[in-house]
Amino acid sequence: MDLVIRPVENKNDKMRFIRSQWNFYKNDKNWVPPIIADRLKLLDTKKNPFYKHSLIQLFLAERDSVVVGRIAAIINYNHNKTHNDKVGFFGFFECVNDQEVANKLFDAAAEWLKVRGMDAMRGPENPSQNDEVGLLIEGFDSPPVILMTYNPSYYIDLIENYGLKKVKTLYAYELRMEDYLTEKLVRLQDVIRKRYSITVRNVDFKNKEQFKRDVETLKHIYNSAWEPNWGFVKMTDEEFDFLAADLKTIAEPEFAFIVEVKGKPAGFALGLPDVNQCLIHNKSGSLIGAIWHLLTKKKKIKIIRIIVLGVLKDFQGIGVDGVMYYEFAKRGSKLGMLRGEASWILEDNEMMNRALTVTMNGRIYKKYALYEKEI
């Protein structure tokens, strides 16, 4: 049967692109089906503000009208401006275990990017570093936590055999509450709080006006604290508001807090309950099913993902991060969380890697990779 690679051109094609994911994980007990409505929202080039400065083209691979692979080619112009390069991206990659299919999908994405002036292709990013990032390369024995990727292990060979080279490894740390909240951490944060007049307050989800003000604070800290990181691109106001509105629906107020030094915002932390523990049962990917499983199984969630932890430059090095670590441990224990996942952490982020291993007794239990190739 002939293999056909074709661009997604209409709403029906886009739905096939999304639904095709079920083809590749039929018997995989660790796969968490996405919510179809969420995927549509993420890929909506009119409503998702990411596409105000970026382009995306989806491709399907078909044999006898059956989808056997998919990929997205992405140009993030804000990335190119920030890093003064011409790197395009690939994302949303899925494929049967067939090198020919994978090669032709990568060729289609690379050609689309090259025609538009890009000289390298990097990924996977779905569709940016502020969304879902990386290919899982270690840790296939458990489901992914919220907003982390998952894929069959043979994808590593498909990607590397095409000639894409690993450019960065991302770590996910497992934290166990009984090992995390040490006497040393308790003493350390107590001294720091007193020395620098540190206070902690929750983001206000109930008061609309205060929530807006808090989001502005978070936006400033996020775009400032992460700026030195490899590949980082500041989020626009619209992007941050778009993301905040989404996360607000699943956030636990106890895990969204701002740390202040003498009344001035110095850092913020965000942890999300791992709703994937509920959504893994939502086999159809329907929104109604997702709501049902969240309502009936929410109390069974025992994992928190520490997704954001940032400190403004002026307050770094005085121990604000230690106070945050303590707060996560204390609050997690109070709410019955048995484990945490801190992810993702760049392999060369020495400060965070040291804190997670030494201060929090964490261990790397999953690894993800970003790949790149000149085109």
VEXVEX-149745 format. One record per residue (C-alpha): residue number from 0; residue in three letters; x, y, z. Coordinates in nm, 2 decimals, decimal comma, padded with zeros to 4 digits, always signed. Example, Ala and Ser with C-alpha at 12.3 -4.5 7.8 and 13.67 -1.06 7.14 Angstrom:
+------+------+--------+--------+--------+
| rose | tinu |     c1 |     c2 |     c3 |
+------+------+--------+--------+--------+
|    0 |  ala | +01,23 | -00,45 | +00,78 |
|    1 |  ser | +01,37 | -00,11 | +00,71 |
+------+------+--------+--------+--------+
***
This chain:
+------+------+--------+--------+--------+
| rose | tinu |     c1 |     c2 |     c3 |
+------+------+--------+--------+--------+
|    0 |  met | +00,00 | +00,00 | +00,00 |
|    1 |  asp | +00,13 | +00,35 | -00,09 |
|    2 |  leu | +00,22 | +00,58 | +00,19 |
|    3 |  val | +00,08 | +00,93 | +00,16 |
|    4 |  ile | +00,19 | +01,24 | +00,36 |
|    5 |  arg | -00,05 | +01,52 | +00,33 |
|    6 |  pro | -00,11 | +01,85 | +00,51 |
|    7 |  val | -00,41 | +01,90 | +00,74 |
|    8 |  glu | -00,64 | +02,15 | +00,55 |
|    9 |  asn | -00,98 | +02,16 | +00,72 |
|   10 |  lys | -01,17 | +02,08 | +01,04 |
|   11 |  asn | -01,23 | +01,72 | +00,96 |
|   12 |  asp | -00,85 | +01,67 | +00,89 |
|   13 |  lys | -00,77 | +01,83 | +01,23 |
|   14 |  met | -01,01 | +01,61 | +01,41 |
|   15 |  arg | -00,85 | +01,30 | +01,24 |
|   16 |  phe | -00,51 | +01,44 | +01,35 |
|   17 |  ile | -00,63 | +01,45 | +01,71 |
|   18 |  arg | -00,82 | +01,13 | +01,72 |
|   19 |  ser | -00,54 | +00,94 | +01,54 |
|   20 |  gln | -00,35 | +00,94 | +01,87 |
|   21 |  trp | -00,57 | +00,65 | +01,99 |
|   22 |  asn | -00,43 | +00,44 | +01,71 |
|   23 |  phe | -00,08 | +00,43 | +01,87 |
|   24 |  tyr | -00,17 | +00,35 | +02,23 |
|   25 |  lys | -00,44 | +00,09 | +02,21 |
|   26 |  asn | -00,28 | -00,15 | +02,45 |
|   27 |  asp | -00,06 | +00,09 | +02,65 |
|   28 |  lys | -00,18 | +00,09 | +03,02 |
|   29 |  asn | +00,03 | +00,40 | +03,10 |
|   30 |  trp | -00,11 | +00,63 | +02,83 |
|   31 |  val | -00,34 | +00,91 | +02,94 |
|   32 |  pro | -00,59 | +01,00 | +02,67 |
|   33 |  pro | -00,60 | +01,37 | +02,60 |
|   34 |  ile | -00,93 | +01,56 | +02,63 |
|   35 |  ile | -01,02 | +01,62 | +02,27 |
|   36 |  ala | -01,17 | +01,97 | +02,35 |
|   37 |  asp | -00,84 | +02,07 | +02,50 |
|   38 |  arg | -00,64 | +01,95 | +02,20 |
|   39 |  leu | -00,87 | +02,15 | +01,97 |
|   40 |  lys | -00,82 | +02,46 | +02,19 |
|   41 |  leu | -00,44 | +02,42 | +02,19 |
|   42 |  leu | -00,44 | +02,39 | +01,81 |
|   43 |  asp | -00,69 | +02,67 | +01,74 |
|   44 |  thr | -00,48 | +02,92 | +01,54 |
|   45 |  lys | -00,75 | +03,19 | +01,59 |
|   46 |  lys | -00,81 | +03,16 | +01,96 |
|   47 |  asn | -00,48 | +03,04 | +02,10 |
|   48 |  pro | -00,26 | +03,36 | +02,13 |
|   49 |  phe | +00,06 | +03,16 | +02,07 |
|   50 |  tyr | -00,03 | +03,17 | +01,70 |
|   51 |  lys | -00,03 | +03,55 | +01,69 |
|   52 |  his | +00,35 | +03,52 | +01,67 |
|   53 |  ser | +00,39 | +03,17 | +01,54 |
|   54 |  leu | +00,29 | +02,94 | +01,25 |
|   55 |  ile | +00,19 | +02,58 | +01,25 |
|   56 |  gln | +00,13 | +02,32 | +00,98 |
|   57 |  leu | -00,01 | +01,97 | +01,07 |
|   58 |  phe | +00,07 | +01,67 | +00,85 |
|   59 |  leu | -00,09 | +01,32 | +00,84 |
|   60 |  ala | +00,07 | +01,00 | +00,72 |
|   61 |  glu | -00,18 | +00,76 | +00,57 |
|   62 |  arg | -00,18 | +00,41 | +00,43 |
|   63 |  asp | -00,51 | +00,29 | +00,27 |
|   64 |  ser | -00,69 | +00,59 | +00,44 |
|   65 |  val | -00,56 | +00,48 | +00,78 |
|   66 |  val | -00,36 | +00,73 | +00,98 |
|   67 |  val | -00,02 | +00,57 | +01,05 |
|   68 |  gly | +00,16 | +00,88 | +01,17 |
|   69 |  arg | +00,13 | +01,26 | +01,23 |
|   70 |  ile | +00,36 | +01,56 | +01,29 |
|   71 |  ala | +00,34 | +01,94 | +01,32 |
|   72 |  ala | +00,59 | +02,19 | +01,19 |
|   73 |  ile | +00,61 | +02,50 | +01,40 |
|   74 |  ile | +00,78 | +02,84 | +01,36 |
|   75 |  asn | +00,80 | +03,04 | +01,68 |
|   76 |  tyr | +00,90 | +03,38 | +01,57 |
|   77 |  asn | +00,94 | +03,51 | +01,93 |
|   78 |  his | +01,19 | +03,23 | +01,98 |
|   79 |  asn | +01,39 | +03,34 | +01,68 |
|   80 |  lys | +01,39 | +03,70 | +01,79 |
|   81 |  thr | +01,49 | +03,61 | +02,15 |
|   82 |  his | +01,77 | +03,37 | +02,05 |
|   83 |  asn | +01,87 | +03,53 | +01,72 |
|   84 |  asp | +01,85 | +03,21 | +01,53 |
|   85 |  lys | +01,64 | +03,04 | +01,26 |
|   86 |  val | +01,53 | +02,73 | +01,44 |
|   87 |  gly | +01,20 | +02,57 | +01,35 |
|   88 |  phe | +01,02 | +02,31 | +01,56 |
|   89 |  phe | +00,84 | +01,98 | +01,52 |
|   90 |  gly | +00,58 | +01,85 | +01,76 |
|   91 |  phe | +00,27 | +01,63 | +01,82 |
|   92 |  phe | +00,47 | +01,35 | +01,66 |
|   93 |  glu | +00,31 | +01,00 | +01,66 |
|   94 |  cys | +00,41 | +00,71 | +01,44 |
|   95 |  val | +00,38 | +00,34 | +01,39 |
|   96 |  asn | +00,71 | +00,15 | +01,43 |
|   97 |  asp | +00,81 | +00,21 | +01,07 |
|   98 |  gln | +01,12 | +00,41 | +00,98 |
|   99 |  glu | +00,99 | +00,49 | +00,63 |
|  100 |  val | +00,68 | +00,66 | +00,78 |
|  101 |  ala | +00,88 | +00,85 | +01,03 |
|  102 |  asn | +01,14 | +00,97 | +00,78 |
|  103 |  lys | +00,87 | +01,10 | +00,54 |
|  104 |  leu | +00,69 | +01,28 | +00,82 |
|  105 |  phe | +01,02 | +01,45 | +00,93 |
|  106 |  asp | +01,10 | +01,53 | +00,57 |
|  107 |  ala | +00,76 | +01,70 | +00,53 |
|  108 |  ala | +00,81 | +01,91 | +00,84 |
|  109 |  ala | +01,17 | +01,99 | +00,76 |
|  110 |  glu | +01,08 | +02,10 | +00,40 |
|  111 |  trp | +00,79 | +02,32 | +00,52 |
|  112 |  leu | +01,03 | +02,49 | +00,77 |
|  113 |  lys | +01,31 | +02,53 | +00,52 |
|  114 |  val | +01,09 | +02,70 | +00,26 |
|  115 |  arg | +01,01 | +02,95 | +00,53 |
|  116 |  gly | +01,37 | +03,03 | +00,61 |
|  117 |  met | +01,45 | +02,80 | +00,89 |
|  118 |  asp | +01,79 | +02,63 | +00,90 |
|  119 |  ala | +01,74 | +02,38 | +01,18 |
|  120 |  met | +01,46 | +02,17 | +01,32 |
|  121 |  arg | +01,42 | +02,10 | +01,69 |
|  122 |  gly | +01,17 | +01,91 | +01,90 |
|  123 |  pro | +00,94 | +01,77 | +02,01 |
|  124 |  glu | +00,76 | +02,08 | +02,15 |
|  125 |  asn | +00,38 | +02,07 | +02,15 |
|  126 |  pro | +00,38 | +02,35 | +02,04 |
|  127 |  ser | +00,63 | +02,54 | +02,26 |
|  128 |  gln | +00,84 | +02,52 | +02,58 |
|  129 |  asn | +00,55 | +02,67 | +02,77 |
|  130 |  asp | +00,33 | +02,37 | +02,68 |
|  131 |  glu | +00,44 | +02,00 | +02,66 |
|  132 |  val | +00,81 | +01,94 | +02,58 |
|  133 |  gly | +01,04 | +01,66 | +02,51 |
|  134 |  leu | +01,05 | +01,30 | +02,41 |
|  135 |  leu | +01,04 | +01,05 | +02,70 |
|  136 |  ile | +01,37 | +00,85 | +02,69 |
|  137 |  glu | +01,37 | +00,69 | +03,04 |
|  138 |  gly | +01,09 | +00,60 | +03,28 |
|  139 |  phe | +00,84 | +00,41 | +03,07 |
|  140 |  asp | +00,70 | +00,21 | +03,36 |
|  141 |  ser | +00,45 | +00,47 | +03,49 |
|  142 |  pro | +00,20 | +00,71 | +03,35 |
|  143 |  pro | +00,30 | +01,08 | +03,28 |
|  144 |  val | +00,19 | +01,34 | +03,53 |
|  145 |  ile | -00,02 | +01,64 | +03,42 |
|  146 |  leu | +00,12 | +01,83 | +03,12 |
|  147 |  met | +00,42 | +01,59 | +03,07 |
|  148 |  thr | +00,47 | +01,39 | +02,76 |
|  149 |  tyr | +00,45 | +01,02 | +02,70 |
|  150 |  asn | +00,55 | +00,80 | +02,40 |
|  151 |  pro | +00,65 | +00,45 | +02,31 |
|  152 |  ser | +01,02 | +00,37 | +02,36 |
|  153 |  tyr | +01,07 | +00,29 | +01,99 |
|  154 |  tyr | +01,02 | +00,66 | +01,91 |
|  155 |  ile | +01,38 | +00,71 | +02,02 |
|  156 |  asp | +01,51 | +00,50 | +01,74 |
|  157 |  leu | +01,27 | +00,66 | +01,48 |
|  158 |  ile | +01,40 | +01,00 | +01,57 |
|  159 |  glu | +01,77 | +00,92 | +01,60 |
|  160 |  asn | +01,78 | +00,70 | +01,29 |
|  161 |  tyr | +01,65 | +01,01 | +01,10 |
|  162 |  gly | +01,96 | +01,20 | +01,20 |
|  163 |  leu | +01,81 | +01,41 | +01,48 |
|  164 |  lys | +02,07 | +01,46 | +01,76 |
|  165 |  lys | +02,00 | +01,51 | +02,13 |
|  166 |  val | +02,07 | +01,87 | +02,23 |
|  167 |  lys | +01,93 | +01,88 | +02,58 |
|  168 |  thr | +01,81 | +01,64 | +02,84 |
|  169 |  leu | +01,52 | +01,73 | +03,08 |
|  170 |  tyr | +01,48 | +01,56 | +03,42 |
|  171 |  ala | +01,18 | +01,47 | +03,62 |
|  172 |  tyr | +01,24 | +01,42 | +03,99 |
|  173 |  glu | +01,03 | +01,20 | +04,22 |
|  174 |  leu | +00,99 | +01,34 | +04,57 |
|  175 |  arg | +00,85 | +01,14 | +04,86 |
|  176 |  met | +00,70 | +01,33 | +05,14 |
|  177 |  glu | +00,85 | +01,12 | +05,41 |
|  178 |  asp | +01,20 | +01,19 | +05,27 |
|  179 |  tyr | +01,14 | +01,54 | +05,17 |
|  180 |  leu | +01,04 | +01,72 | +05,49 |
|  181 |  thr | +01,37 | +01,69 | +05,68 |
|  182 |  glu | +01,47 | +01,85 | +06,00 |
|  183 |  lys | +01,74 | +02,03 | +05,82 |
|  184 |  leu | +01,49 | +02,19 | +05,58 |
|  185 |  val | +01,26 | +02,29 | +05,86 |
|  186 |  arg | +01,54 | +02,46 | +06,05 |
|  187 |  leu | +01,68 | +02,63 | +05,74 |
|  188 |  gln | +01,36 | +02,79 | +05,63 |
|  189 |  asp | +01,28 | +02,91 | +05,98 |
|  190 |  val | +01,61 | +03,10 | +06,00 |
|  191 |  ile | +01,56 | +03,24 | +05,65 |
|  192 |  arg | +01,20 | +03,36 | +05,72 |
|  193 |  lys | +01,31 | +03,55 | +06,03 |
|  194 |  arg | +01,63 | +03,69 | +05,88 |
|  195 |  tyr | +01,46 | +03,84 | +05,57 |
|  196 |  ser | +01,10 | +03,90 | +05,70 |
|  197 |  ile | +00,96 | +03,65 | +05,46 |
|  198 |  thr | +00,59 | +03,59 | +05,43 |
|  199 |  val | +00,39 | +03,35 | +05,21 |
|  200 |  arg | +00,04 | +03,41 | +05,07 |
|  201 |  asn | -00,18 | +03,20 | +04,84 |
|  202 |  val | -00,28 | +03,33 | +04,50 |
|  203 |  asp | -00,64 | +03,46 | +04,54 |
|  204 |  phe | -00,86 | +03,25 | +04,31 |
|  205 |  lys | -01,19 | +03,38 | +04,45 |
|  206 |  asn | -01,16 | +03,76 | +04,43 |
|  207 |  lys | -01,16 | +03,84 | +04,06 |
|  208 |  glu | -00,97 | +04,17 | +04,09 |
|  209 |  gln | -00,71 | +04,03 | +04,33 |
|  210 |  phe | -00,66 | +03,73 | +04,10 |
|  211 |  lys | -00,59 | +03,97 | +03,81 |
|  212 |  arg | -00,33 | +04,15 | +04,02 |
|  213 |  asp | -00,17 | +03,82 | +04,13 |
|  214 |  val | -00,15 | +03,70 | +03,77 |
|  215 |  glu | +00,04 | +04,02 | +03,68 |
|  216 |  thr | +00,28 | +03,95 | +03,96 |
|  217 |  leu | +00,33 | +03,59 | +03,85 |
|  218 |  lys | +00,38 | +03,70 | +03,49 |
|  219 |  his | +00,65 | +03,94 | +03,59 |
|  220 |  ile | +00,83 | +03,68 | +03,81 |
|  221 |  tyr | +00,80 | +03,41 | +03,54 |
|  222 |  asn | +00,93 | +03,61 | +03,25 |
|  223 |  ser | +01,22 | +03,75 | +03,46 |
|  224 |  ala | +01,33 | +03,45 | +03,66 |
|  225 |  trp | +01,33 | +03,21 | +03,37 |
|  226 |  glu | +01,49 | +03,45 | +03,12 |
|  227 |  pro | +01,85 | +03,30 | +03,15 |
|  228 |  asn | +01,73 | +02,94 | +03,09 |
|  229 |  trp | +01,82 | +02,77 | +02,76 |
|  230 |  gly | +01,55 | +02,80 | +02,50 |
|  231 |  phe | +01,33 | +03,02 | +02,72 |
|  232 |  val | +01,09 | +03,26 | +02,55 |
|  233 |  lys | +00,89 | +03,51 | +02,74 |
|  234 |  met | +00,52 | +03,46 | +02,73 |
|  235 |  thr | +00,31 | +03,75 | +02,60 |
|  236 |  asp | +00,04 | +03,90 | +02,82 |
|  237 |  glu | -00,23 | +03,72 | +02,62 |
|  238 |  glu | -00,05 | +03,38 | +02,64 |
|  239 |  phe | +00,00 | +03,41 | +03,01 |
|  240 |  asp | -00,37 | +03,50 | +03,06 |
|  241 |  phe | -00,48 | +03,22 | +02,83 |
|  242 |  leu | -00,27 | +02,97 | +03,03 |
|  243 |  ala | -00,38 | +03,11 | +03,37 |
|  244 |  ala | -00,75 | +03,08 | +03,28 |
|  245 |  asp | -00,69 | +02,71 | +03,19 |
|  246 |  leu | -00,49 | +02,62 | +03,50 |
|  247 |  lys | -00,73 | +02,80 | +03,73 |
|  248 |  thr | -00,99 | +02,52 | +03,66 |
|  249 |  ile | -00,76 | +02,25 | +03,80 |
|  250 |  ala | -00,53 | +02,44 | +04,04 |
|  251 |  glu | -00,53 | +02,38 | +04,42 |
|  252 |  pro | -00,50 | +02,71 | +04,60 |
|  253 |  glu | -00,27 | +02,56 | +04,86 |
|  254 |  phe | -00,02 | +02,49 | +04,58 |
|  255 |  ala | -00,02 | +02,83 | +04,42 |
|  256 |  phe | +00,16 | +03,09 | +04,64 |
|  257 |  ile | +00,37 | +03,40 | +04,63 |
|  258 |  val | +00,67 | +03,46 | +04,86 |
|  259 |  glu | +00,73 | +03,81 | +04,97 |
|  260 |  val | +01,04 | +03,97 | +05,13 |
|  261 |  lys | +00,94 | +04,26 | +05,35 |
|  262 |  gly | +00,62 | +04,29 | +05,16 |
|  263 |  lys | +00,77 | +04,28 | +04,81 |
|  264 |  pro | +00,70 | +03,98 | +04,58 |
|  265 |  ala | +01,02 | +03,78 | +04,55 |
|  266 |  gly | +00,91 | +03,45 | +04,40 |
|  267 |  phe | +00,62 | +03,23 | +04,33 |
|  268 |  ala | +00,55 | +02,86 | +04,31 |
|  269 |  leu | +00,29 | +02,65 | +04,14 |
|  270 |  gly | +00,20 | +02,29 | +04,19 |
|  271 |  leu | -00,08 | +02,11 | +04,01 |
|  272 |  pro | -00,26 | +01,80 | +04,14 |
|  273 |  asp | -00,19 | +01,52 | +03,90 |
|  274 |  val | -00,54 | +01,50 | +03,74 |
|  275 |  asn | -00,39 | +01,24 | +03,50 |
|  276 |  gln | -00,46 | +00,99 | +03,78 |
|  277 |  cys | -00,83 | +01,06 | +03,70 |
|  278 |  leu | -00,80 | +01,12 | +03,33 |
|  279 |  ile | -00,63 | +00,79 | +03,26 |
|  280 |  his | -00,97 | +00,63 | +03,30 |
|  281 |  asn | -01,13 | +00,87 | +03,05 |
|  282 |  lys | -01,07 | +00,64 | +02,75 |
|  283 |  ser | -01,28 | +00,83 | +02,50 |
|  284 |  gly | -01,12 | +01,17 | +02,56 |
|  285 |  ser | -01,46 | +01,33 | +02,60 |
|  286 |  leu | -01,50 | +01,65 | +02,81 |
|  287 |  ile | -01,81 | +01,51 | +02,99 |
|  288 |  gly | -01,62 | +01,19 | +03,07 |
|  289 |  ala | -01,32 | +01,40 | +03,20 |
|  290 |  ile | -01,55 | +01,60 | +03,43 |
|  291 |  trp | -01,71 | +01,28 | +03,56 |
|  292 |  his | -01,38 | +01,11 | +03,64 |
|  293 |  leu | -01,25 | +01,43 | +03,81 |
|  294 |  leu | -01,56 | +01,45 | +04,02 |
|  295 |  thr | -01,56 | +01,09 | +04,13 |
|  296 |  lys | -01,19 | +01,02 | +04,16 |
|  297 |  lys | -01,04 | +01,35 | +04,27 |
|  298 |  lys | -00,99 | +01,23 | +04,63 |
|  299 |  lys | -00,76 | +00,95 | +04,50 |
|  300 |  ile | -00,51 | +01,20 | +04,36 |
|  301 |  lys | -00,19 | +01,15 | +04,57 |
|  302 |  ile | +00,07 | +01,32 | +04,34 |
|  303 |  ile | +00,14 | +01,68 | +04,30 |
|  304 |  arg | +00,35 | +01,82 | +04,01 |
|  305 |  ile | +00,58 | +02,11 | +04,10 |
|  306 |  ile | +00,56 | +02,28 | +03,77 |
|  307 |  val | +00,69 | +02,64 | +03,85 |
|  308 |  leu | +00,93 | +02,76 | +04,11 |
|  309 |  gly | +01,09 | +03,10 | +04,04 |
|  310 |  val | +01,27 | +03,37 | +04,23 |
|  311 |  leu | +01,35 | +03,72 | +04,10 |
|  312 |  lys | +01,72 | +03,79 | +04,05 |
|  313 |  asp | +01,73 | +04,05 | +04,33 |
|  314 |  phe | +01,62 | +03,79 | +04,58 |
|  315 |  gln | +01,82 | +03,49 | +04,46 |
|  316 |  gly | +02,08 | +03,34 | +04,69 |
|  317 |  ile | +01,91 | +03,43 | +05,02 |
|  318 |  gly | +01,71 | +03,11 | +05,06 |
|  319 |  val | +01,37 | +03,21 | +04,92 |
|  320 |  asp | +01,37 | +02,88 | +04,73 |
|  321 |  gly | +01,42 | +02,69 | +05,06 |
|  322 |  val | +01,10 | +02,84 | +05,20 |
|  323 |  met | +00,92 | +02,73 | +04,89 |
|  324 |  tyr | +01,04 | +02,37 | +04,92 |
|  325 |  tyr | +00,92 | +02,37 | +05,28 |
|  326 |  glu | +00,58 | +02,51 | +05,19 |
|  327 |  phe | +00,53 | +02,24 | +04,93 |
|  328 |  ala | +00,62 | +01,97 | +05,17 |
|  329 |  lys | +00,41 | +02,10 | +05,45 |
|  330 |  arg | +00,10 | +02,17 | +05,23 |
|  331 |  gly | +00,14 | +01,84 | +05,05 |
|  332 |  ser | +00,15 | +01,64 | +05,37 |
|  333 |  lys | -00,16 | +01,83 | +05,50 |
|  334 |  leu | -00,36 | +01,75 | +05,19 |
|  335 |  gly | -00,26 | +01,38 | +05,18 |
|  336 |  met | -00,01 | +01,39 | +04,89 |
|  337 |  leu | +00,22 | +01,10 | +04,91 |
|  338 |  arg | +00,45 | +01,20 | +04,62 |
|  339 |  gly | +00,56 | +01,50 | +04,42 |
|  340 |  glu | +00,71 | +01,53 | +04,08 |
|  341 |  ala | +00,94 | +01,83 | +04,01 |
|  342 |  ser | +00,95 | +01,87 | +03,64 |
|  343 |  trp | +01,10 | +01,95 | +03,41 |
|  344 |  ile | +01,45 | +02,06 | +03,50 |
|  345 |  leu | +01,73 | +02,13 | +03,25 |
|  346 |  glu | +02,02 | +01,89 | +03,29 |
|  347 |  asp | +02,26 | +02,18 | +03,33 |
|  348 |  asn | +02,05 | +02,38 | +03,58 |
|  349 |  glu | +02,30 | +02,30 | +03,86 |
|  350 |  met | +02,13 | +02,50 | +04,13 |
|  351 |  met | +01,79 | +02,33 | +04,09 |
|  352 |  asn | +01,94 | +01,98 | +04,04 |
|  353 |  arg | +02,15 | +02,02 | +04,36 |
|  354 |  ala | +01,85 | +02,15 | +04,56 |
|  355 |  leu | +01,63 | +01,86 | +04,44 |
|  356 |  thr | +01,89 | +01,60 | +04,53 |
|  357 |  val | +02,05 | +01,74 | +04,84 |
|  358 |  thr | +01,78 | +01,95 | +05,00 |
|  359 |  met | +01,48 | +01,75 | +04,90 |
|  360 |  asn | +01,62 | +01,40 | +04,87 |
|  361 |  gly | +01,47 | +01,37 | +04,53 |
|  362 |  arg | +01,57 | +01,12 | +04,26 |
|  363 |  ile | +01,56 | +01,14 | +03,88 |
|  364 |  tyr | +01,31 | +00,89 | +03,77 |
|  365 |  lys | +01,22 | +01,00 | +03,42 |
|  366 |  lys | +01,42 | +01,17 | +03,15 |
|  367 |  tyr | +01,31 | +01,36 | +02,84 |
|  368 |  ala | +01,51 | +01,48 | +02,54 |
|  369 |  leu | +01,50 | +01,75 | +02,28 |
|  370 |  tyr | +01,65 | +01,67 | +01,94 |
|  371 |  glu | +01,78 | +01,89 | +01,66 |
|  372 |  lys | +01,90 | +01,86 | +01,30 |
|  373 |  glu | +02,02 | +02,11 | +01,04 |
|  374 |  ile | +01,79 | +02,14 | +00,75 |
+------+------+--------+--------+--------+
***
